Amino acid sequence: MSNGLIIFGRRSSHYTRMTRIFAEELGLAYGFTPIFDLMSHNSETFGGNPALKLPILKMGDEFIYGSVNICRALSRVVEGRLRIIWPEDVDTPLLMNAHEVLAHAMAAQVEVVVHEIVEKRPEDTASKKRRQSLMNCLAWLDANLDGIFAGLLERDLSLFEVGLFCLVTHLPFRNPLVLPVMPRLQAFEADFGQRPSAQATTYRFDKPETTEGLGG
């Protein structure tokens, strides 16, 4: 049973994985409908989202767009089950910057993959800057990770941790990079990766099949 919760997205998407991890951590059963035609111009492909973007959450008769909104909506289904830290709960420059840097890195990763891997377009000035900004963000996050985690409040889960895990595991899956040693990010990835929610949502490419029931 999915309790009327259906996530529309792609198992190869780091944004979709964020929502799936939240659902798993919250113990929510949910259905999953893969979006195969990512280049579709039809908003109905994306649950009516006019931005033509994923993921989308269907809750009964309502649709919610965007990974952060979906994570918030899922948490409200079981209000109080977990102590969750959201971006608005942090108020130091380091923690505010950490959320901003992570958000940019996740968006840049999508742009890099589309430009270099999906469309196989030649490198240009904009794409070089985009990749460099992604690398800069990863280096910044690694250098500051100890301070970031020290500043987060006592918690069961945070949006930052889920997003960071989804990003660092997406890099070798979708955008192979020769990264310098980033010991803090690598240690975090290994630690978070032990969680059942992480192991239940590993990246893979969807095949044209039927809607599935997941989670629980």
VENBELDA-V490369 format. One record per residue. N is the residue number from 1. SS is DSSP state (H for helix, E for strand, C for the rest). PSI is psi in degrees with one decimal (none if undefined). Layout:
# VENBELDA-V490369
N:SS:PSI, N:SS:PSI
This chain:
# VENBELDA-V490369
1:C:136.3, 2:C:3.5, 3:C:29.3, 4:C:8.3, 5:E:121.7, 6:E:125.7, 7:E:126.2, 8:E:125.9, 9:E:-152.7, 10:C:136.7, 11:C:-11.6, 12:C:1.7, 13:C:130.9, 14:H:-29.7, 15:H:-41.3, 16:H:-40.0, 17:H:-34.0, 18:H:-47.4, 19:H:-36.9, 20:H:-38.9, 21:H:-43.5, 22:H:-45.9, 23:H:-42.5, 24:H:-44.4, 25:H:-34.6, 26:C:-4.2, 27:C:28.8, 28:C:132.7, 29:E:142.5, 30:E:153.3, 31:E:160.7, 32:E:127.0, 33:E:112.3, 34:E:142.6, 35:C:111.5, 36:C:-40.8, 37:C:83.6, 38:C:-22.5, 39:C:7.6, 40:C:143.2, 41:C:4.0, 42:C:116.4, 43:H:-24.4, 44:H:-24.6, 45:H:-28.7, 46:H:38.7, 47:C:27.1, 48:C:2.2, 49:C:115.7, 50:C:-19.2, 51:C:-7.7, 52:C:44.8, 53:C:158.3, 54:C:164.1, 55:C:170.6, 56:E:142.0, 57:E:129.1, 58:E:120.5, 59:E:99.6, 60:C:-117.0, 61:C:2.3, 62:E:149.5, 63:E:137.3, 64:E:130.3, 65:E:140.2, 66:C:140.0, 67:H:-42.5, 68:H:-45.3, 69:H:-40.0, 70:H:-44.0, 71:H:-40.9, 72:H:-44.2, 73:H:-41.8, 74:H:-40.7, 75:H:-30.4, 76:H:-20.5, 77:H:-36.0, 78:C:56.8, 79:C:127.8, 80:C:-3.7, 81:C:-38.4, 82:C:151.6, 83:C:108.8, 84:E:134.1, 85:E:123.0, 86:C:164.6, 87:H:-36.6, 88:H:-8.3, 89:H:-8.6, 90:C:147.0, 91:C:14.2, 92:C:152.3, 93:H:-40.2, 94:H:-47.5, 95:H:-37.4, 96:H:-43.3, 97:H:-36.1, 98:H:-43.2, 99:H:-39.4, 100:H:-44.8, 101:H:-42.5, 102:H:-44.9, 103:H:-41.9, 104:H:-43.1, 105:H:-39.5, 106:H:-41.1, 107:H:-41.1, 108:H:-36.1, 109:H:-42.1, 110:H:-45.8, 111:H:-39.2, 112:H:-46.5, 113:H:-45.6, 114:H:-46.3, 115:H:-50.2, 116:H:-30.1, 117:H:-47.3, 118:H:-55.3, 119:C:-14.1, 120:C:43.2, 121:C:148.7, 122:C:154.6, 123:C:139.2, 124:C:-178.5, 125:H:-42.7, 126:H:-41.6, 127:H:-34.5, 128:H:-43.1, 129:H:-41.2, 130:H:-46.6, 131:H:-39.8, 132:H:-38.0, 133:H:-37.2, 134:H:-46.5, 135:H:-40.3, 136:H:-41.8, 137:H:-43.2, 138:H:-43.2, 139:H:-40.2, 140:H:-44.5, 141:H:-42.0, 142:H:-43.8, 143:H:-28.8, 144:H:4.8, 145:H:-39.2, 146:H:-45.2, 147:H:-36.3, 148:H:-49.1, 149:H:-33.0, 150:H:-28.8, 151:H:-17.2, 152:C:143.2, 153:C:166.0, 154:C:135.6, 155:C:163.0, 156:C:-28.3, 157:E:153.8, 158:E:149.0, 159:H:-36.7, 160:H:-48.1, 161:H:-43.1, 162:H:-45.8, 163:H:-41.2, 164:H:-43.3, 165:H:-43.5, 166:H:-34.9, 167:H:-53.0, 168:H:-28.7, 169:H:-19.1, 170:H:-28.5, 171:H:-53.7, 172:H:-24.4, 173:H:-45.0, 174:H:-21.0, 175:C:70.2, 176:C:123.4, 177:C:146.2, 178:C:97.4, 179:C:144.2, 180:C:166.7, 181:C:125.0, 182:C:80.1, 183:H:-34.8, 184:H:-43.4, 185:H:-39.3, 186:H:-39.2, 187:H:-40.7, 188:H:-45.1, 189:H:-44.1, 190:H:-40.0, 191:H:-51.6, 192:H:-31.6, 193:C:-11.6, 194:C:-13.5, 195:C:140.6, 196:H:-34.0, 197:H:-35.2, 198:H:-40.9, 199:H:-23.5, 200:C:-6.3, 201:C:28.9, 202:C:150.3, 203:C:140.9, 204:C:162.5, 205:C:134.0, 206:C:145.2, 207:C:149.4, 208:C:94.4, 209:C:-151.7, 210:C:164.8, 211:C:139.8, 212:E:152.6, 213:E:127.9, 214:E:170.5, 215:E:176.7, 216:C:none
